[in-house]
Amino acid sequence: MPLRQFAWHNRERLGLLSIRDDALLLHAMKWPDKVRSPDELAPMKKADVDEDELAWETRDVATACNLPSSARPRA
């Protein structure tokens, strides 16, 4: 599989070319200096959330996602 540089939106990127069935695929890759450690992304401390707040947020998400009433959490 060839590894090539290409331009996209005025930025130079790294890509991997491959063939699947009758299609030529370009997989956009990240430069090594752009890849971050998962440790950098982990939260620094545990969030302080009480049970009532969690219950309200769960109901809000269920409503926003249009979940059927049978799948929604009970109060």
C-alpha positions as a Markdown table, in Angstrom:
| # | Residue | x | y | z |
|---|---|---|---|---|
| 1 | Met | 0.0 | 0.0 | 0.0 |
| 2 | Pro | 1.5 | 3.3 | -1.0 |
| 3 | Leu | 1.9 | 6.1 | 1.5 |
| 4 | Arg | 1.7 | 9.5 | -0.1 |
| 5 | Gln | 1.4 | 13.2 | 0.7 |
| 6 | Phe | -1.6 | 15.1 | -0.7 |
| 7 | Ala | -3.1 | 18.6 | -0.4 |
| 8 | Trp | -6.6 | 19.0 | 1.0 |
| 9 | His | -8.1 | 22.3 | 2.1 |
| 10 | Asn | -4.8 | 24.1 | 1.6 |
| 11 | Arg | -3.0 | 21.7 | 4.0 |
| 12 | Glu | -0.5 | 19.0 | 3.3 |
| 13 | Arg | -1.7 | 15.7 | 4.6 |
| 14 | Leu | -0.5 | 12.1 | 4.7 |
| 15 | Gly | -2.5 | 9.4 | 3.1 |
| 16 | Leu | -2.6 | 5.6 | 2.5 |
| 17 | Leu | -3.9 | 4.4 | -0.9 |
| 18 | Ser | -5.7 | 1.0 | -1.1 |
| 19 | Ile | -8.1 | -0.7 | -3.5 |
| 20 | Arg | -11.4 | -2.3 | -2.4 |
| 21 | Asp | -13.5 | -4.0 | -5.1 |
| 22 | Asp | -13.7 | -1.4 | -7.9 |
| 23 | Ala | -12.8 | 1.6 | -5.8 |
| 24 | Leu | -9.6 | 3.4 | -5.0 |
| 25 | Leu | -9.6 | 4.5 | -1.3 |
| 26 | Leu | -7.5 | 7.2 | 0.3 |
| 27 | His | -7.2 | 6.9 | 4.1 |
| 28 | Ala | -6.2 | 10.2 | 5.7 |
| 29 | Met | -3.5 | 9.7 | 8.3 |
| 30 | Lys | -2.1 | 11.9 | 11.0 |
| 31 | Trp | 1.5 | 13.2 | 11.1 |
| 32 | Pro | 3.4 | 11.6 | 14.1 |
| 33 | Asp | 3.7 | 15.0 | 15.8 |
| 34 | Lys | -0.1 | 15.5 | 15.7 |
| 35 | Val | -0.9 | 12.2 | 17.6 |
| 36 | Arg | -1.4 | 12.8 | 21.3 |
| 37 | Ser | -1.1 | 10.4 | 24.2 |
| 38 | Pro | -4.4 | 9.3 | 25.7 |
| 39 | Asp | -3.0 | 10.4 | 29.1 |
| 40 | Glu | -3.2 | 14.0 | 27.9 |
| 41 | Leu | -6.9 | 13.6 | 27.2 |
| 42 | Ala | -8.0 | 12.0 | 30.4 |
| 43 | Pro | -9.8 | 14.3 | 32.9 |
| 44 | Met | -7.6 | 15.6 | 35.7 |
| 45 | Lys | -10.1 | 14.9 | 38.5 |
| 46 | Lys | -13.3 | 13.0 | 39.0 |
| 47 | Ala | -16.4 | 15.0 | 38.3 |
| 48 | Asp | -18.6 | 15.8 | 41.3 |
| 49 | Val | -22.2 | 15.0 | 40.2 |
| 50 | Asp | -25.1 | 14.1 | 42.5 |
| 51 | Glu | -27.7 | 11.5 | 41.8 |
| 52 | Asp | -30.5 | 14.0 | 41.1 |
| 53 | Glu | -28.4 | 15.9 | 38.5 |
| 54 | Leu | -27.5 | 12.6 | 36.8 |
| 55 | Ala | -31.2 | 11.6 | 36.7 |
| 56 | Trp | -32.2 | 14.9 | 35.1 |
| 57 | Glu | -29.5 | 14.7 | 32.5 |
| 58 | Thr | -30.4 | 11.1 | 31.6 |
| 59 | Arg | -34.0 | 12.1 | 31.0 |
| 60 | Asp | -32.9 | 15.1 | 28.9 |
| 61 | Val | -30.8 | 12.9 | 26.7 |
| 62 | Ala | -33.5 | 10.4 | 26.3 |
| 63 | Thr | -36.0 | 13.1 | 25.3 |
| 64 | Ala | -33.5 | 14.7 | 22.9 |
| 65 | Cys | -32.8 | 11.3 | 21.2 |
| 66 | Asn | -36.6 | 10.7 | 20.9 |
| 67 | Leu | -36.3 | 7.4 | 22.7 |
| 68 | Pro | -39.6 | 5.5 | 23.2 |
| 69 | Ser | -41.1 | 5.8 | 26.6 |
| 70 | Ser | -40.4 | 2.2 | 27.3 |
| 71 | Ala | -36.6 | 2.9 | 26.9 |
| 72 | Arg | -36.5 | 6.0 | 29.0 |
| 73 | Pro | -35.3 | 5.9 | 32.6 |
| 74 | Arg | -38.0 | 6.1 | 35.3 |
| 75 | Ala | -38.0 | 8.9 | 37.8 |
